[in-house]
Amino acid sequence: RTRTRSQATPSLFCWSVMMTHGYEPDLLNLQLSSDASIFACNDYEVFTGEAATLTSAASQCTLPTTVVDVRAAARGDMSIPSYTTNSWLNVENFLAAWASILKSGRYLNRDYTVKTDPDAVFFPQRLRPLLPSAPGPTYLLNCNKFYRAMYGSVEVISREAVQVFGERGPDCKASFVNQTHWGEDWYLQRCFFWLGLKGTARFGMVSDFNGHCTDDVPDSCLDGDQVAFHPFKSVDRYGECLGQAAQRDAAVPQPAAVSQQLP
């Protein structure tokens, strides 16, 4: 069966990389069943290292994944020089997904491309009012720490910026040193900076319950209008967060934000 896709604007092409073993397939199946996260975008795609199919328990719709070269990643160690993260060293996995996106060109039909982690509870309807309507080549800085960063649980990039990355991104890989010691979000932001792209500040749009890029960790997903809450690695906790946010959205209208682009 075919799902009805969102027609809301600004339009979003959203995607995730999913490991086929562990908790991530259950989370993506819940999102598909709930028309939530990337599946509330105008278009979406899920990348895996081997063939897999997601299934909606609600409608029995199925979604085959797109197979790219995704492999199990090691964790970094910032106590070692040249390592920029204690999280996953996953640059090559995401470059494989980006190569597929750039080749297919599906992103060209949408205003923004959004990458989310499977364990991020993401709300496209909250994101859209925050997006500049005529952005040019830009990306959202969602973390007012680490020298103003694009934190990797949700990465929002304009169509024009993706085009620049597609045309000149290989220069980054050829120029960077020790990129296998980096997380993909650090790599992507360093590449954007190297390419001369400017970030648009949307600090506070992500609430991370680990305390990354979040000064005040909320008590629950009822406590804010953030675009995403992260991380929720079990189906029960992910579903609870979805329900809490829906309850809040029903009671509190979502405000629009004023564009702010950083030099």
C-alpha positions in Angstrom: 0.0 0.0 0.0 1.1 3.6 -0.8 1.4 6.2 2.0 0.1 9.7 1.5 3.0 12.1 1.8 3.0 15.5 3.4 2.4 18.5 1.1 3.4 21.1 3.8 5.9 23.8 3.1 8.8 24.5 3.3 9.2 21.0 1.8 11.6 18.5 3.4 13.5 15.5 2.2 14.4 13.6 5.3 16.6 10.6 5.8 18.2 8.3 8.4 21.0 5.7 8.4 19.8 2.5 10.1 21.8 -0.4 11.5 19.8 -3.5 10.7 20.7 -5.2 14.0 19.8 -3.9 17.4 17.1 -1.4 18.4 17.0 0.9 15.4 14.6 -1.1 13.1 12.0 -1.2 15.9 12.3 2.6 16.3 12.0 3.2 12.5 9.0 0.8 12.3 7.3 2.8 15.1 8.0 6.1 13.3 6.5 4.7 10.1 3.5 3.3 11.9 2.9 6.7 13.6 3.6 8.9 10.5 6.2 10.5 12.7 9.8 11.8 12.4 11.1 11.5 8.9 7.9 9.9 7.7 6.0 13.2 8.4 8.3 14.9 5.8 7.4 15.5 2.1 9.8 12.8 1.0 12.1 10.4 3.0 14.6 7.6 2.6 16.3 5.1 5.0 19.8 3.8 4.3 21.1 0.4 5.5 24.2 -1.8 4.9 22.0 -4.7 3.8 18.5 -5.1 2.3 15.7 -4.5 4.8 12.1 -3.5 4.8 10.2 -1.4 7.3 6.5 -2.1 7.9 3.8 0.1 9.3 1.8 -1.8 11.9 -1.1 0.7 11.4 -1.5 0.5 7.6 0.7 -2.5 6.6 2.5 -0.1 4.2 6.1 -1.3 3.6 9.2 0.7 2.8 12.3 -1.0 1.4 15.6 0.6 2.5 18.3 1.9 0.2 21.4 -0.2 0.5 24.8 1.6 0.7 28.1 0.7 2.2 27.2 1.0 5.9 29.3 -0.8 8.4 29.6 -1.2 12.2 31.4 1.9 13.5 33.9 2.1 16.4 33.7 4.7 19.1 36.1 7.6 19.4 38.2 8.6 22.4 38.8 12.3 22.8 41.6 11.6 25.2 43.6 10.6 22.1 45.0 13.4 19.9 43.1 13.9 16.6 39.9 12.3 17.9 37.0 14.8 17.9 34.3 12.7 19.5 33.6 10.0 22.1 30.7 8.9 19.9 30.7 6.9 16.7 33.4 7.3 14.1 30.9 7.1 11.2 32.1 9.5 8.6 32.4 6.9 5.8 28.9 5.5 6.5 27.3 8.9 6.0 29.4 9.8 3.0 28.1 6.6 1.4 24.5 7.8 2.1 25.3 11.3 0.9 26.7 9.8 -2.4 23.4 8.0 -3.0 21.4 11.1 -2.2 23.4 13.2 -4.6 23.2 10.7 -7.3 19.5 10.2 -7.1 18.8 13.9 -7.0 15.6 13.5 -4.9 16.7 16.3 -2.6 16.4 18.8 -5.5 12.6 18.6 -5.4 12.5 19.9 -1.8 13.5 23.1 0.0 15.6 21.4 2.7 17.3 18.1 3.4 17.1 16.8 7.0 19.2 14.0 8.4 18.0 12.6 11.7 19.3 9.9 14.0 16.9 7.0 14.5 16.7 7.7 18.2 15.8 11.3 17.8 12.2 12.2 18.3 11.8 14.7 15.4 8.9 16.9 14.6 8.9 18.3 11.1 5.8 20.5 11.9 7.9 22.3 14.5 10.8 22.7 12.2 9.1 24.3 9.3 8.2 27.7 11.0 11.9 28.1 11.9 13.2 27.8 8.3 14.1 30.8 6.2 11.8 31.0 3.2 14.6 32.0 0.8 17.7 30.6 2.5 20.3 30.3 -0.2 23.2 27.9 0.7 22.9 27.5 4.4 22.5 25.0 7.3 21.1 25.2 10.8 23.4 25.6 13.8 21.5 23.9 16.5 24.1 23.9 19.3 25.5 27.0 21.0 28.5 25.0 22.3 31.6 23.6 20.6 32.1 26.9 18.7 28.4 27.0 17.5 27.8 23.6 16.0 25.5 21.5 13.9 24.8 18.7 16.4 24.2 15.4 14.5 20.9 14.2 15.9 19.2 16.5 13.5 21.0 18.2 10.6 19.1 20.7 8.5 20.6 21.8 5.2 19.1 23.9 2.4 18.8 22.6 -1.1 21.4 25.1 -2.4 23.9 24.1 0.3 23.5 20.4 -0.7 24.2 21.4 -4.3 27.4 23.1 -3.3 28.3 20.0 -1.2 27.6 17.8 -4.1 29.8 19.8 -6.5 32.7 20.6 -4.2 32.4 18.1 -1.3 35.0 15.7 -2.6 37.6 18.5 -2.1 36.9 18.3 1.6 37.7 14.6 1.7 40.9 15.1 -0.3 42.0 18.0 2.0 41.1 16.8 5.5 43.5 14.8 7.7 42.4 12.2 10.3 38.8 12.3 9.2 38.4 8.6 10.2 38.8 9.9 13.8 35.7 12.2 13.4 32.0 12.0 13.8 30.0 12.7 10.7 28.4 15.9 12.0 31.9 17.4 12.8 33.1 16.3 9.3 30.0 17.9 7.6 30.2 21.2 9.4 34.0 21.4 8.8 33.4 20.8 5.2 30.6 23.4 5.0 33.0 25.9 6.7 35.8 25.0 4.3 33.4 25.5 1.3 32.5 29.0 2.6 28.9 28.2 3.6 27.3 30.2 6.4 25.2 28.7 9.2 21.9 30.0 10.4 21.5 30.0 14.1 18.6 28.0 15.6 20.1 27.3 19.0 17.7 25.5 21.3 15.9 23.5 18.6 17.3 20.2 20.0 16.9 19.0 23.5 19.5 16.3 24.3 18.8 14.4 27.5 22.5 13.6 27.7 23.2 17.3 28.2 24.9 17.8 24.8 24.1 21.2 23.5 21.3 21.6 26.1 21.8 24.0 29.0 18.6 23.0 30.8 17.6 19.4 30.3 13.8 19.2 30.3 11.9 16.9 32.6 10.0 15.4 29.7 8.9 16.0 26.1 6.0 18.0 27.6 8.4 20.7 28.6 9.3 22.5 25.4 8.6 23.1 21.7 11.9 21.8 20.5 12.2 20.4 17.0 13.8 17.2 18.4 14.4 15.3 21.6 17.3 12.9 21.8 18.1 10.1 22.6 15.3 7.6 23.0 16.5 4.1 22.3 13.5 2.0 23.3 10.1 1.8 21.5 8.3 2.5 24.8 10.2 5.6 25.7 10.2 6.9 22.1 6.4 6.4 21.9 5.9 8.1 25.2 7.9 11.2 24.0 5.8 11.3 20.8 2.6 11.3 22.9 3.8 13.9 25.3 4.8 16.3 22.5 1.5 15.7 20.7 -0.3 16.6 23.9 1.7 19.8 24.3 1.2 20.8 20.6 -2.6 20.4 20.9 -2.6 22.9 23.8 0.1 25.4 22.8 0.4 27.0 19.3 3.9 26.8 17.8 5.5 30.3 17.2 7.5 31.3 14.2 11.1 32.3 14.6 13.1 35.2 13.1 15.9 34.3 10.7 19.4 34.9 12.0 22.4 34.1 9.9 25.8 34.1 11.4 28.9 35.6 9.7 
